[in-house]
Amino acid sequence: MAKAAFLAGRSLAQREVVMAAITGVDFLAPVPVGHDLLLRAWVSRVGRSSMTVCVTGLAEAPGAPAEEVLKGVFEMVATDVHGRPAPIDRSYLDKETT
């Protein structure tokens, strides 16, 4: 889950990110042996240098519908080359689409 959060955060920030906090992780159901686990991560909030990343996990077996088995919320911070908080470029986030 943490790796999925890092990938989503880096994709949005276009720079390295560090994990500042794990707000919550819920294990909703066990994942049976032989099932695939699909992780989905998305950024739900963007601040000056921080962001909130949500992750869900879906277990699926061939021929069966996917079932949500875990979810978590992570706080990530974009950093510069010295490891200090760096602003996230929001220019492409604030554009209106026509």
RAPE-V178188 format. One record per pair of residues at least 4 apart in sequence whose ideal C-beta (glycine too) atoms are under 8 Angstrom apart, sorted by sequence separation. I is the first residue (numbers start at 1). GAP is how many residues later the second one is. If there is no record, write none. Layout:
BEGIN
<<I:GAP> <I:GAP>>
END
This chain:
BEGIN
<<1:4> <2:4> <3:4> <4:4> <5:4> <6:4> <7:4> <8:4> <9:4> <10:4> <13:4> <31:4> <46:4> <47:4> <60:4> <79:4> <80:4> <90:4> <91:4> <10:5> <46:5> <60:5> <79:5> <80:5> <10:6> <31:6> <45:6> <60:6> <79:6> <80:6> <10:7> <45:7> <59:7> <60:7> <78:7> <79:7> <9:8> <43:8> <44:8> <58:8> <59:8> <77:8> <78:8> <43:9> <44:9> <58:9> <78:9> <43:10> <44:10> <58:10> <59:10> <78:10> <6:11> <42:11> <43:11> <57:11> <58:11> <41:12> <42:12> <56:12> <57:12> <6:13> <41:13> <57:13> <5:14> <41:14> <56:14> <57:14> <40:15> <55:15> <56:15> <39:16> <40:16> <55:16> <2:17> <39:17> <40:17> <54:17> <55:17> <39:18> <40:18> <54:18> <55:18> <38:19> <39:19> <54:19> <55:19> <2:20> <37:20> <38:20> <53:20> <54:20> <37:21> <38:21> <52:21> <53:21> <37:22> <38:22> <52:22> <53:22> <36:23> <52:23> <53:23> <1:24> <35:24> <36:24> <51:24> <52:24> <35:25> <36:25> <50:25> <51:25> <31:26> <35:26> <50:26> <51:26> <32:27> <34:27> <50:27> <51:27> <31:28> <38:28> <49:28> <50:28> <23:29> <32:29> <49:29> <20:30> <29:30> <12:31> <37:32> <8:33> <7:34> <8:34> <9:34> <12:34> <17:34> <4:35> <8:35> <50:35> <4:36> <5:36> <49:36> <4:37> <49:37> <51:37> <1:38> <13:38> <29:38> <31:38> <49:38> <12:39> <29:39> <30:39> <48:39> <49:39> <28:40> <29:40> <48:40> <28:41> <47:41> <9:42> <27:42> <28:42> <46:42> <27:43> <28:43> <9:44> <26:44> <46:44> <8:45> <25:45> <26:45> <25:46> <26:46> <8:47> <25:47> <46:47> <5:48> <24:48> <25:48> <23:49> <24:49> <5:50> <22:50> <23:50> <4:51> <22:51> <23:51> <22:52> <23:52> <21:53> <22:53> <1:54> <21:54> <19:55> <20:55> <1:56> <19:56> <20:56> <19:57> <20:57> <18:58> <17:59> <18:59> <17:60> <17:61> <18:61> <16:62> <17:62> <13:63> <15:63> <16:63> <15:64> <9:65> <13:65> <15:65> <18:65> <5:67> <9:67> <1:69> <5:69> <9:69> <6:70> <1:71> <5:71> <15:71> <2:72> <1:73> <13:75> <14:75> <12:76> <13:76>>
END
